[in-house]
Amino acid sequence: MPTSVSLTHLRRATLHHQGLTRAAPFGTAKSAALKAIEHLGYVQIDTLAVVERAHHHILWTRIPTYKPVHLERLLQERKVFEYWSHAAAFLPMRDYRFALPRMNAVKRGESKWFASVTRKDEQEVLARIRSDGPLRARDFDSAKDQPGSWWNWKPAKKTLEKLFFQGDLMISGRDGMQKIYDLRERVLPAHVDTREPTLQEFSEHLIDTSLNAHGFITRKQIVHQRKGEDLRAMINALLKARVHEGQLALFVLDDNIKVYGAPDLLERRWSKPSQTVQILSPFDNAVIHRDRVKALFNFDYTIECYTPQHKRRYGYFTLPLLFGEHMVGRMDCKAERMARRLEVISLHLESPVHDTEEFHAALAVTLQRFAHFNGCDEISQGT
C-alpha cells in the first residue's frame, strides 16, 4: 500500500534535487554548467529574448557566476549537443544514444512534418555541407535564384531540419540564435556510444533521469510530451517491478496523487531553503511540468505570450518567483538592452501573506543580479 507523504517534504526534496536550495550547488566555473545539465538531464532552448533566453537563464539561476559563453564553449567542446527532449534542448553528450530512437523514427518516415522533403533534397544539402563546411540556413539562400526554386530558403530550411532530426546533421555552433549545421561525423566525438537503446533501456533512462532531477516522479511526468503506448506500458511495468524489488517506494499525497521515490525518501531530512528569491524562467526544469507545480506549490502557472493580449491576466512573459520553498508570485519583465534598463512591468503576488518587507528586500537583491545578468544597469518599475 502507498505511504502518505507531506507536501512540505516533497517540496524540499524536489527543490534540493533541482539545485534551488543552495547558492552554488554545481560549482562556479564553466564546468558547473556541464554538471548542471548532466544532473538536470537537459536545459530547454528558447528563442524568445524578452529577457535572457531560457537556456542561459536556467543555468544562471543555479550558477551565480554563469555566463552565456560557458554554454557556447561546452557546445564547441562537444560536451553537450542540441536535440529534442520534450522540446528543443541542450543535452549531455554522454546521453547521445538516447536521442537515437527519435532520430531513427524520423529517418523511417514517421514524421508527417517532413513528408515533402525528398531524398534528392537531402543528398544535395549533404553534398553542399560536405564540400563547403558548416552552414546556416540562410547560406542556402541566393539572390540569383528565383522564388520557388529548390535553393529558396524555406525548402532548404525544412531539409536541414529533417537531416538534423534524423541525425545526419548536428549543430556545431550558433551564430546568435541561428543554427550552424555540420555533418554528424565531423561533430560527434568518436568515443560516444551510438548503439540505439532498447525500449527497456530508454524507459529506464527516462525514469532515472527524472528521479535524479526531481527527487520523486509520477508516471505522467516521465512521459511528458512523449508518445507511444509501448513506452507507457514499459514504464508502468518497470515502476511496478522496482517497487516490488524494493528499489522504489510508492507514496500518496492527501489528494490521492501517487508518486514514486527512493525507499528512504521519508527518512531523509531536507534542509529548509534560505529565504532568498529565485526568478525562474518560464521554461525552467522546476516549473515545466505545470500539473506538478500546481500539486506541489498550489501555483497555477501559464506563460501568456501565446495567449491573445485581451485574455492575459498577468502579462506577456511572466517569470515565476520562488521565495524559500514557496512559489509566491510572478513578475512580468522586459530587458531594454539598448537603454540598458530592466523594466519590471508588473508584479503579482499569490497572497497578501507574501507581501512582506522580508520578501521585497530579498527580491531587490535578486533583481539587481538579474538586471546585471541581462546586461542592464538600472531597473524601472511599473505597477
N, C-alpha and C positions, 0 to 999 in steps of 0.2 A: 504494500500500500504506500502511496506517496506520503512524504513527511511534510508537515507545514513549515513554512519559512517566512520570515518577515520581509516587508518591502525595504526597510532600513538596511537589513543585512545584504540584500541583493543589490541595492543602490551602491553601497560602499564597495561591494565586490566588483561590480562592473566598472565603477569609476577607477578603482585600483588597476584593473586589467587594461583599461583604456589609457592609462598613463595620465590621469587627470587629478591625482591627489597629491602629487609632489612637483616641485619646481622643475626638475630636470631628470625624469625617470630613465631616459635613454642616453644621458650624457649631454655634452655641449658642443662637440666638434661635428665635422661633416659625417663622421661615422655614426653619429647619433641618428641622423636621418635614415640611414640604412637599417639600423637597429629598430627604429620605429616602424618602418614599412614592413620589415620581416615579422615584427611582433603583431602588428595590426592585420597583416595579410595583404593589404592594398591601401592606396590613398586615391580617392576619386579625382579625376581630371575635370576641371570646369573651365569653360570658355568665357563665362561672364566675368567682367572686370569692374564691377561696381566698387568692390574693394579688392584687395589682393586675391588672386584666384585660389580656389578651394584647395588644390593640391599643396600649395605653399602655406595657406592659412592653417590647414590641419596639422602640418608639421611644426609650424611656429607655435601653435598652442601648447605643444608638448616639449619644444626645444627652445629655450629662451634666446639662444644666440643664433637661431636658424636664419639662413639667407637663401634666397631662391637659387643662387649659384650652386649651392650644395646639391640640390636635386639634379640640376643640369649636369654636374660633374659625375654623379652616380650613373646617369644615363650614358654619358660618354665613356665611362669606365666599364660599362656593361655589367654593373652590379644590380641594376633594375631594368625592366623593359616595359614598354607600353602595350597594353592589350585590353581585354574586356573582362571585368569581374561581373558585377551586376550592372555596371556602366563602364565607360572608358576610365582606365585607371593605370597607375604605376604599380607594378607588382615586383616582388623579389625575383631575380634571375634564377635563384635556386628552385623556384616553383614553376619554371617554364613548361615542364611536361604536363602540368595540369591545365594548361591552355589548349593542349592538343585535341581534346575531344571536340571543342567548338571549332577549331581550325579545320579539322578533318570533316566535320559536318558541312561546313561551308564549301569545302572542296568537292564534296559529294553532291552539291547542288541543292542542299536542304534549305537554303535561304532564298526566299522569293525576291528579296530586295535586289539581288544581283543577277536576276534572271536575264536581263537584257545584255549582260556582258558576255561577249563571245570568246572562244578560245583564241581567235586571231587577235582580238584586243589585248588579251593577256600576254601573248607572245611578243607583240610589238612593244608594249610597255616594258616588259622584262628585258628585251633586247636593248632598248634605249638606256635603261639604267645600267645594264651590264657594260655598255660602251662608254657612257658619259659619267658614270658615278652617281652618288646620291643626288636625288632631285626632289623638288617640291611640286605640288600640283600645278602651280602657276608656271613652272618651267615647261609644261607641255602646251601652254597657250602661245600661239604665234600670230602676229598681226597679219602675216601674209596668207594665213588660212582663212577661208570663207566660213561664215557662221554655218553650223551644221556639219562641218567636216569632222573626220574622226578626231583630229587633234584639238577640236574645240574643248574648252576647259571641262564642261560637265561630264561628257562621256569618259574623258581621261581620269577625272577625279573618281568616278564610280569604279573604274577598272583598278586604279591604285588601291582603293579601299577594299575591293574584293581580294586582291592579291595580299593585302595586309591581313585581312580577316582569315584567309586560308593559310597564312603562314609563309607564303613565298617571299613576302617583303616584311621588313621590320622598320621601326622608326629609329634612325641612327642619331637623331637630334631634332631640335626645333629652331626655327627662325622666328622669334617671337612666339606666336601660337601656331605658326604654320609647320606642319609635319614635314620632316625630311625623310624620304623613303630610300631604303637601300636593300640589296639582296640579303636574304637571311644568312647565307653562308659568309657574308662579309661583316655581319653584326653579332651573330650568336657565338659565344665562346665555345671552343672545341670541347671543353670538359663538361658542358651542360648535358644532362640526361634528356634524350629525345625519344624515350620509349613512351608510347601512349599508355596512360594508366587504364586498368580495367575499371569497370563500373564500381566495383567494391573499393578499389584504391582511390578513385576520385571521390566517392562518397565519404570515405574515411578522412580524406584531406579536408573536405568541407566541414565536417564535424570538428576535427582537431583545430583547424584554423579559427573557427568561430569560438570554440571554448577558450583558446589561448587569448583571443582579443577581447572577449566579453566576460569570461568567468563562469557563465552558465548560458544555456541555449534553449531555444524552442524549435520544434520541427519547422514552423513557418519561417523563422529567421534563417535557417540553414539553406532553404530552397528559395530564398528571396530572389525574384526575377529569373528563376531557372525553371525550364520546362522539362517535362518528361515523367510519365507515370513510372517508368522503370527506376528512375533516380529516386523518386519519392518512396517507392516500395523498398529499395535497397537501404535508404537512410532509416526508414522505420524499423527494418529488420536489424540493422546494426545497433540502433539505440536500444532496442529490446534486448539484444544479445549482451550489450555492455552492462545493462542494468542487471541482467541475470548473472553475469560473471563478476559483478561487484566492481567493475571499472567506473561505472556511473551510478548515480542515485537519482531517483525521481522525486521532485519536490512540488508542492502545490501552494499557490497563494490563496488568500481568502476568497477571491472571486473565481476560484477554480481554474486559474491559469496554471498549466503544468510546465515545469522547466526541468532541464537536466543539468547536473553539475557533478563535480567530484564528490565522492562519498564523504569527505571531511569538510564539505562546504560550510556546514553549520558550526563546526568546531573552530574554524579559522576566525581570527579576530582582526577585522579590517579597521585600520585607524580612521578616525573621523577626519574628513578633508579639512584643510585650513580654510578660513573664511576669506578667501580671495575670489575675485570674479574672473571667470573664463568667458571670453567672447568666442563663441563657436561658429564655424562655417555651417551653412545650411546642409552641406554635404559631408559633414564630419561623420566619421565612423560611429561615434557615440549617439548620433541622432538620426541616422539614415533610415533605421527601422522605426517608422513613426508609431506603429502599434506598440512596440516595446517601450518607447519613450512615454507613451500615454499610460501604459500599465505601471511602469516603474516610478515615474515622476509626476503623474497626473498633469502632463503637459501636452496639450493638443496643438501640435505644431504643423503648419503647412507653409511652404515657401510660396509667396504670392506673385512672383514675377511672371508666372504663366497664367495668372488669373486676370480677367479684364479689370481695368482700373476701377470702374464703378463698383466692383464687387469686393475689392480689397478692404480688409479690416485693419491691417497693421502697417502695410507698406510694401514697396516693390521687392526689397531684398532684406528682410528682417533676419537678424542674427540672434540665435538663442543665447540666453545669458544663464550661466551656471554659477551659483553662489554657494560655496561649500558643497553640500551634497543635494542641493535643490535647484531645479530649473525655475528661475524666479521671474523671467520676462523675456522680452525680445526688443531689439533695437534696430531701427532702420537707419542705415548709414550709407554714405557715398564719399569716396575719396576723390576730391577735386585736385588732381595731380598737378595740373598747370599752375594752380594757385597755391599748391602745397598745403591744402586745407582739408581736414576730415570733417565732413558735415554730418552731425547727428540729427537726422530729420525728425525722428520721434523715438520715444522710449515708452514702452508699455510694460507695466509690472502686473504679475498674475494676481496679486493681492496686496492690500494696504499693509499687511504684515511685513512685507519685504521692503516697504518704503521707509528705510531707517537711515540714520546718519552713518552707521557702520557700512551698510551696503553702498551708499553713494560715495563714501570715502574710498572704498575698495574699487568701485567702478572707475573713479577718477584716475587711480594709479594705473589700472589696466588700459584705460582709454589712451593715456599718454604713450604707453608702449605700443598700442595698436596703431596709433597715428604715425609714430616713427616707422613701424613696420610697413606702413602704406606710403612711405615717402612724404609724409605731411609734417609740417612744423607747428600748425595750430589746429584748434578744434572749435568749430562753431556749432551751436545748439539751436534746435527748433523747439518743438513742443515737448 
